[in-house]
Amino acid sequence: MAELVYPPVIMAAKLMFRVLDNRIRVEGTEHIPSTGGAVIACNHVSYLDFIFCGLGAQPAKRLVRFMAKKEIFGNRIAGPLMRGMHHISVDRGAGLASYREAVERLKAGEVVGVFPEATISRSFTVKDIKSGAVRMAAEAGVPVVPMALWGTQRLWTKGRPKDLTKRHVPISILVGEPMHPKAEEDAEVLSKDLRVRMSALVERVQADYPEKPGSDDERWWLPAHLGGTAPTPEKAAELDREGR
């Protein structure tokens, strides 16, 4: 596929982050294969996570094709960009076609990015995850590479005003060791293992994050178990059910 859109978008994103002095730290990229298919399974705390997840694969010189809801492809601005970067449209009412497309992309040697929690975690912990990531990896015979992001929620997350021009925000990207799911293995068991791995990575980036909230008003971006005022996982699940 011709890459006329993706490289300029990456360059524009990197330029913006330099202007804003977002201190982006990327670790563990040796775990992303330099060739062949792979699924990147990333936690989800921000509307911008696909950008930073994609940047996490840049040191390995890989372009990530994200699975994203079809409504984004219908947006007059985002839609042409999504199609130009060859991302995968997902119709949540008929997801089999997008699943099959992702498997074919993986078999063709591409990297497919997924957010197995499906929606942003308001608690900033890893929610229960869907089994699609491990199932498509097993079917295509490729690894699943877990990834954790932290700091992105400070720019734009669910239930908070966006602050895309906020300067000097550290962003941490941590890539973990790959899993190699097999078709004969139980997808639910594999998914639980993947969630444990993702949670461990998230806990590491949280512990190593170079900043703490400067005031009580800023404690919103910390999870409750770390002394923050983000909803507990139970309260977050309740808010999700209520559609708030």
C-alpha positions as YAML, in Angstrom:
chain: A
units: angstrom
residues:
- id: 1
  name: MET
  ca: [0.00, 0.00, 0.00]
- id: 2
  name: ALA
  ca: [1.23, 3.48, -0.83]
- id: 3
  name: GLU
  ca: [2.04, 5.49, 2.29]
- id: 4
  name: LEU
  ca: [1.22, 9.03, 1.19]
- id: 5
  name: VAL
  ca: [-0.63, 10.11, 4.35]
- id: 6
  name: TYR
  ca: [0.83, 8.26, 7.34]
- id: 7
  name: PRO
  ca: [4.44, 9.63, 7.26]
- id: 8
  name: PRO
  ca: [3.37, 13.31, 7.07]
- id: 9
  name: VAL
  ca: [0.89, 12.75, 9.92]
- id: 10
  name: ILE
  ca: [3.67, 11.26, 12.06]
- id: 11
  name: MET
  ca: [5.96, 14.17, 11.27]
- id: 12
  name: ALA
  ca: [3.24, 16.69, 12.15]
- id: 13
  name: ALA
  ca: [2.53, 14.92, 15.45]
- id: 14
  name: LYS
  ca: [6.21, 14.84, 16.40]
- id: 15
  name: LEU
  ca: [6.55, 18.53, 15.56]
- id: 16
  name: MET
  ca: [3.55, 19.40, 17.73]
- id: 17
  name: PHE
  ca: [4.95, 17.42, 20.66]
- id: 18
  name: ARG
  ca: [8.31, 19.18, 20.31]
- id: 19
  name: VAL
  ca: [6.61, 22.59, 20.28]
- id: 20
  name: LEU
  ca: [4.63, 21.67, 23.40]
- id: 21
  name: ASP
  ca: [7.72, 20.11, 24.99]
- id: 22
  name: ASN
  ca: [5.85, 16.90, 25.77]
- id: 23
  name: ARG
  ca: [8.58, 14.75, 27.27]
- id: 24
  name: ILE
  ca: [7.87, 11.42, 25.58]
- id: 25
  name: ARG
  ca: [9.70, 8.42, 27.01]
- id: 26
  name: VAL
  ca: [9.51, 5.16, 25.07]
- id: 27
  name: GLU
  ca: [10.88, 1.91, 26.52]
- id: 28
  name: GLY
  ca: [10.77, -1.73, 25.50]
- id: 29
  name: THR
  ca: [10.46, -1.23, 21.76]
- id: 30
  name: GLU
  ca: [12.82, -4.15, 21.18]
- id: 31
  name: HIS
  ca: [9.76, -6.31, 21.85]
- id: 32
  name: ILE
  ca: [8.03, -5.08, 18.68]
- id: 33
  name: PRO
  ca: [9.06, -7.32, 15.77]
- id: 34
  name: SER
  ca: [10.87, -5.48, 12.99]
- id: 35
  name: THR
  ca: [9.15, -7.62, 10.35]
- id: 36
  name: GLY
  ca: [6.01, -9.73, 10.16]
- id: 37
  name: GLY
  ca: [2.59, -9.36, 11.65]
- id: 38
  name: ALA
  ca: [1.86, -8.46, 15.26]
- id: 39
  name: VAL
  ca: [-1.02, -7.24, 17.38]
- id: 40
  name: ILE
  ca: [-0.28, -4.33, 19.72]
- id: 41
  name: ALA
  ca: [-2.68, -4.40, 22.67]
- id: 42
  name: CYS
  ca: [-2.68, -1.06, 24.49]
- id: 43
  name: ASN
  ca: [-4.45, 0.31, 27.55]
- id: 44
  name: HIS
  ca: [-6.87, 3.16, 26.95]
- id: 45
  name: VAL
  ca: [-6.97, 6.33, 29.07]
- id: 46
  name: SER
  ca: [-7.26, 9.09, 26.47]
- id: 47
  name: TYR
  ca: [-8.84, 10.02, 23.16]
- id: 48
  name: LEU
  ca: [-5.27, 10.54, 21.87]
- id: 49
  name: ASP
  ca: [-3.94, 7.08, 22.71]
- id: 50
  name: PHE
  ca: [-3.83, 5.88, 19.11]
- id: 51
  name: ILE
  ca: [-1.31, 8.64, 18.33]
- id: 52
  name: PHE
  ca: [1.03, 7.68, 21.17]
- id: 53
  name: CYS
  ca: [0.59, 3.95, 20.65]
- id: 54
  name: GLY
  ca: [1.63, 4.50, 17.04]
- id: 55
  name: LEU
  ca: [4.63, 6.55, 18.15]
- id: 56
  name: GLY
  ca: [5.62, 3.67, 20.42]
- id: 57
  name: ALA
  ca: [6.14, 1.51, 17.33]
- id: 58
  name: GLN
  ca: [8.22, 4.11, 15.50]
- id: 59
  name: PRO
  ca: [11.62, 3.01, 16.88]
- id: 60
  name: ALA
  ca: [10.91, -0.41, 15.34]
- id: 61
  name: LYS
  ca: [10.05, 1.38, 12.07]
- id: 62
  name: ARG
  ca: [6.54, -0.07, 12.04]
- id: 63
  name: LEU
  ca: [3.30, 1.62, 11.02]
- id: 64
  name: VAL
  ca: [0.34, 0.54, 13.13]
- id: 65
  name: ARG
  ca: [-3.08, -0.01, 11.55]
- id: 66
  name: PHE
  ca: [-5.66, 0.72, 14.22]
- id: 67
  name: MET
  ca: [-9.09, -0.78, 14.53]
- id: 68
  name: ALA
  ca: [-11.46, 2.14, 15.14]
- id: 69
  name: LYS
  ca: [-15.22, 2.60, 15.20]
- id: 70
  name: LYS
  ca: [-16.73, 3.40, 11.81]
- id: 71
  name: GLU
  ca: [-18.13, 6.74, 13.03]
- id: 72
  name: ILE
  ca: [-14.59, 8.17, 13.00]
- id: 73
  name: PHE
  ca: [-14.26, 7.21, 9.34]
- id: 74
  name: GLY
  ca: [-17.44, 9.16, 8.66]
- id: 75
  name: ASN
  ca: [-16.02, 12.38, 10.07]
- id: 76
  name: ARG
  ca: [-15.27, 14.88, 7.30]
- id: 77
  name: ILE
  ca: [-11.82, 15.69, 8.71]
- id: 78
  name: ALA
  ca: [-10.72, 12.50, 10.44]
- id: 79
  name: GLY
  ca: [-12.27, 10.14, 7.88]
- id: 80
  name: PRO
  ca: [-9.93, 10.88, 4.95]
- id: 81
  name: LEU
  ca: [-6.93, 10.66, 7.30]
- id: 82
  name: MET
  ca: [-8.06, 7.33, 8.73]
- id: 83
  name: ARG
  ca: [-8.57, 5.89, 5.26]
- id: 84
  name: GLY
  ca: [-5.30, 7.37, 4.02]
- id: 85
  name: MET
  ca: [-3.42, 5.69, 6.88]
- id: 86
  name: HIS
  ca: [-5.17, 2.40, 6.06]
- id: 87
  name: HIS
  ca: [-6.75, 1.94, 9.47]
- id: 88
  name: ILE
  ca: [-9.54, -0.61, 9.90]
- id: 89
  name: SER
  ca: [-13.16, 0.49, 10.26]
- id: 90
  name: VAL
  ca: [-15.15, -1.38, 12.91]
- id: 91
  name: ASP
  ca: [-18.94, -1.63, 12.84]
- id: 92
  name: ARG
  ca: [-19.77, -2.70, 16.38]
- id: 93
  name: GLY
  ca: [-23.08, -4.08, 15.17]
- id: 94
  name: ALA
  ca: [-21.38, -6.31, 12.60]
- id: 95
  name: GLY
  ca: [-17.79, -6.75, 13.69]
- id: 96
  name: LEU
  ca: [-16.97, -9.98, 11.85]
- id: 97
  name: ALA
  ca: [-15.92, -8.21, 8.64]
- id: 98
  name: SER
  ca: [-13.44, -5.95, 10.43]
- id: 99
  name: TYR
  ca: [-12.12, -8.92, 12.42]
- id: 100
  name: ARG
  ca: [-11.48, -10.83, 9.20]
- id: 101
  name: GLU
  ca: [-9.82, -7.81, 7.62]
- id: 102
  name: ALA
  ca: [-7.52, -7.48, 10.63]
- id: 103
  name: VAL
  ca: [-6.56, -11.16, 10.43]
- id: 104
  name: GLU
  ca: [-5.74, -10.78, 6.74]
- id: 105
  name: ARG
  ca: [-3.63, -7.70, 7.46]
- id: 106
  name: LEU
  ca: [-1.75, -9.64, 10.14]
- id: 107
  name: LYS
  ca: [-1.15, -12.56, 7.80]
- id: 108
  name: ALA
  ca: [0.19, -10.08, 5.25]
- id: 109
  name: GLY
  ca: [2.81, -8.95, 7.78]
- id: 110
  name: GLU
  ca: [1.23, -5.77, 9.13]
- id: 111
  name: VAL
  ca: [0.99, -4.50, 12.71]
- id: 112
  name: VAL
  ca: [-2.58, -4.04, 13.95]
- id: 113
  name: GLY
  ca: [-3.29, -1.89, 16.99]
- id: 114
  name: VAL
  ca: [-6.20, -2.60, 19.33]
- id: 115
  name: PHE
  ca: [-7.51, -1.26, 22.62]
- id: 116
  name: PRO
  ca: [-8.89, -4.45, 24.19]
- id: 117
  name: GLU
  ca: [-10.80, -2.53, 26.88]
- id: 118
  name: ALA
  ca: [-12.92, -1.18, 23.98]
- id: 119
  name: THR
  ca: [-13.58, 2.15, 25.72]
- id: 120
  name: ILE
  ca: [-11.56, 4.63, 27.75]
- id: 121
  name: SER
  ca: [-10.96, 3.60, 31.36]
- id: 122
  name: ARG
  ca: [-12.27, 6.35, 33.64]
- id: 123
  name: SER
  ca: [-10.52, 4.75, 36.61]
- id: 124
  name: PHE
  ca: [-7.13, 4.78, 34.82]
- id: 125
  name: THR
  ca: [-6.72, 1.10, 35.63]
- id: 126
  name: VAL
  ca: [-7.05, -1.72, 33.09]
- id: 127
  name: LYS
  ca: [-10.69, -2.73, 32.66]
- id: 128
  name: ASP
  ca: [-11.87, -6.22, 31.70]
- id: 129
  name: ILE
  ca: [-10.71, -6.79, 28.15]
- id: 130
  name: LYS
  ca: [-12.24, -8.33, 25.05]
- id: 131
  name: SER
  ca: [-10.81, -11.54, 23.60]
- id: 132
  name: GLY
  ca: [-10.50, -10.26, 20.02]
- id: 133
  name: ALA
  ca: [-6.81, -9.34, 20.32]
- id: 134
  name: VAL
  ca: [-5.67, -12.84, 21.29]
- id: 135
  name: ARG
  ca: [-8.13, -14.56, 18.94]
- id: 136
  name: MET
  ca: [-6.97, -12.68, 15.85]
- id: 137
  name: ALA
  ca: [-3.31, -13.15, 16.80]
- id: 138
  name: ALA
  ca: [-3.83, -16.89, 17.27]
- id: 139
  name: GLU
  ca: [-5.68, -17.21, 13.97]
- id: 140
  name: ALA
  ca: [-3.00, -15.27, 12.08]
- id: 141
  name: GLY
  ca: [-0.11, -16.97, 13.88]
- id: 142
  name: VAL
  ca: [1.43, -13.72, 15.15]
- id: 143
  name: PRO
  ca: [2.41, -12.39, 18.60]
- id: 144
  name: VAL
  ca: [0.45, -10.05, 20.85]
- id: 145
  name: VAL
  ca: [2.62, -7.22, 22.17]
- id: 146
  name: PRO
  ca: [1.20, -5.48, 25.28]
- id: 147
  name: MET
  ca: [1.76, -1.74, 25.63]
- id: 148
  name: ALA
  ca: [1.03, 0.79, 28.38]
- id: 149
  name: LEU
  ca: [0.52, 4.54, 28.08]
- id: 150
  name: TRP
  ca: [0.49, 7.06, 30.90]
- id: 151
  name: GLY
  ca: [0.14, 10.83, 30.95]
- id: 152
  name: THR
  ca: [-2.04, 11.01, 27.86]
- id: 153
  name: GLN
  ca: [-5.14, 11.37, 30.05]
- id: 154
  name: ARG
  ca: [-3.85, 14.78, 31.15]
- id: 155
  name: LEU
  ca: [-4.40, 16.10, 27.60]
- id: 156
  name: TRP
  ca: [-7.86, 14.73, 26.79]
- id: 157
  name: THR
  ca: [-9.90, 12.04, 28.47]
- id: 158
  name: LYS
  ca: [-13.51, 11.12, 29.06]
- id: 159
  name: GLY
  ca: [-15.39, 13.47, 31.36]
- id: 160
  name: ARG
  ca: [-12.70, 16.17, 31.37]
- id: 161
  name: PRO
  ca: [-12.19, 19.25, 29.17]
- id: 162
  name: LYS
  ca: [-9.50, 18.72, 26.57]
- id: 163
  name: ASP
  ca: [-6.25, 20.63, 26.93]
- id: 164
  name: LEU
  ca: [-4.36, 19.84, 23.73]
- id: 165
  name: THR
  ca: [-2.01, 22.80, 24.12]
- id: 166
  name: LYS
  ca: [-0.90, 21.96, 27.66]
- id: 167
  name: ARG
  ca: [2.88, 22.21, 27.74]
- id: 168
  name: HIS
  ca: [5.59, 20.09, 29.39]
- id: 169
  name: VAL
  ca: [3.37, 17.07, 30.02]
- id: 170
  name: PRO
  ca: [5.44, 13.88, 30.33]
- id: 171
  name: ILE
  ca: [4.11, 10.94, 28.30]
- id: 172
  name: SER
  ca: [5.30, 7.43, 29.11]
- id: 173
  name: ILE
  ca: [5.10, 4.55, 26.63]
- id: 174
  name: LEU
  ca: [6.17, 1.09, 27.82]
- id: 175
  name: VAL
  ca: [6.20, -2.03, 25.61]
- id: 176
  name: GLY
  ca: [6.15, -5.47, 27.21]
- id: 177
  name: GLU
  ca: [7.29, -8.91, 26.18]
- id: 178
  name: PRO
  ca: [5.13, -10.53, 23.48]
- id: 179
  name: MET
  ca: [2.66, -13.33, 24.00]
- id: 180
  name: HIS
  ca: [2.39, -16.10, 21.41]
- id: 181
  name: PRO
  ca: [-1.21, -17.35, 21.53]
- id: 182
  name: LYS
  ca: [-2.08, -20.62, 19.83]
- id: 183
  name: ALA
  ca: [-5.38, -21.48, 18.17]
- id: 184
  name: GLU
  ca: [-5.92, -24.48, 20.47]
- id: 185
  name: GLU
  ca: [-5.60, -22.37, 23.62]
- id: 186
  name: ASP
  ca: [-8.59, -20.93, 25.49]
- id: 187
  name: ALA
  ca: [-9.09, -17.33, 24.35]
- id: 188
  name: GLU
  ca: [-10.63, -16.27, 27.66]
- id: 189
  name: VAL
  ca: [-7.67, -17.64, 29.63]
- id: 190
  name: LEU
  ca: [-5.27, -15.91, 27.23]
- id: 191
  name: SER
  ca: [-7.19, -12.65, 27.60]
- id: 192
  name: LYS
  ca: [-6.92, -12.80, 31.37]
- id: 193
  name: ASP
  ca: [-3.17, -13.33, 31.00]
- id: 194
  name: LEU
  ca: [-2.99, -10.36, 28.62]
- id: 195
  name: ARG
  ca: [-4.88, -8.18, 31.12]
- id: 196
  name: VAL
  ca: [-2.44, -9.15, 33.88]
- id: 197
  name: ARG
  ca: [0.48, -8.21, 31.63]
- id: 198
  name: MET
  ca: [-1.08, -4.90, 30.62]
- id: 199
  name: SER
  ca: [-1.90, -4.07, 34.24]
- id: 200
  name: ALA
  ca: [1.69, -4.78, 35.31]
- id: 201
  name: LEU
  ca: [2.98, -2.43, 32.59]
- id: 202
  name: VAL
  ca: [0.53, 0.30, 33.60]
- id: 203
  name: GLU
  ca: [1.61, -0.03, 37.24]
- id: 204
  name: ARG
  ca: [5.25, 0.31, 36.17]
- id: 205
  name: VAL
  ca: [4.70, 3.49, 34.16]
- id: 206
  name: GLN
  ca: [2.59, 4.95, 36.96]
- id: 207
  name: ALA
  ca: [5.33, 4.22, 39.52]
- id: 208
  name: ASP
  ca: [8.06, 5.65, 37.27]
- id: 209
  name: TYR
  ca: [6.12, 8.71, 36.09]
- id: 210
  name: PRO
  ca: [8.26, 11.81, 36.71]
- id: 211
  name: GLU
  ca: [5.48, 14.09, 37.99]
- id: 212
  name: LYS
  ca: [2.91, 14.12, 40.78]
- id: 213
  name: PRO
  ca: [-0.19, 16.31, 40.97]
- id: 214
  name: GLY
  ca: [0.79, 19.81, 42.04]
- id: 215
  name: SER
  ca: [-2.43, 20.42, 43.96]
- id: 216
  name: ASP
  ca: [-5.56, 18.62, 45.13]
- id: 217
  name: ASP
  ca: [-7.36, 19.90, 42.03]
- id: 218
  name: GLU
  ca: [-4.88, 17.99, 39.84]
- id: 219
  name: ARG
  ca: [-5.35, 14.65, 41.60]
- id: 220
  name: TRP
  ca: [-8.08, 13.79, 39.07]
- id: 221
  name: TRP
  ca: [-5.53, 12.15, 36.73]
- id: 222
  name: LEU
  ca: [-4.40, 9.64, 39.38]
- id: 223
  name: PRO
  ca: [-6.31, 6.41, 40.06]
- id: 224
  name: ALA
  ca: [-8.04, 6.10, 43.43]
- id: 225
  name: HIS
  ca: [-5.66, 3.43, 44.74]
- id: 226
  name: LEU
  ca: [-2.73, 5.84, 44.26]
- id: 227
  name: GLY
  ca: [-4.45, 8.62, 46.17]
- id: 228
  name: GLY
  ca: [-6.12, 10.23, 43.18]
- id: 229
  name: THR
  ca: [-9.71, 11.34, 42.74]
- id: 230
  name: ALA
  ca: [-10.42, 9.32, 39.58]
- id: 231
  name: PRO
  ca: [-13.45, 7.03, 40.00]
- id: 232
  name: THR
  ca: [-12.81, 3.59, 41.44]
- id: 233
  name: PRO
  ca: [-13.15, 0.76, 38.90]
- id: 234
  name: GLU
  ca: [-16.58, -0.01, 40.37]
- id: 235
  name: LYS
  ca: [-17.78, 3.58, 40.11]
- id: 236
  name: ALA
  ca: [-16.31, 3.88, 36.60]
- id: 237
  name: ALA
  ca: [-18.22, 0.77, 35.51]
- id: 238
  name: GLU
  ca: [-21.41, 2.32, 36.90]
- id: 239
  name: LEU
  ca: [-20.80, 5.54, 34.97]
- id: 240
  name: ASP
  ca: [-20.19, 3.53, 31.79]
- id: 241
  name: ARG
  ca: [-23.48, 1.64, 32.26]
- id: 242
  name: GLU
  ca: [-25.30, 4.94, 32.72]
- id: 243
  name: GLY
  ca: [-23.68, 6.33, 29.57]
- id: 244
  name: ARG
  ca: [-22.24, 9.33, 31.46]
...
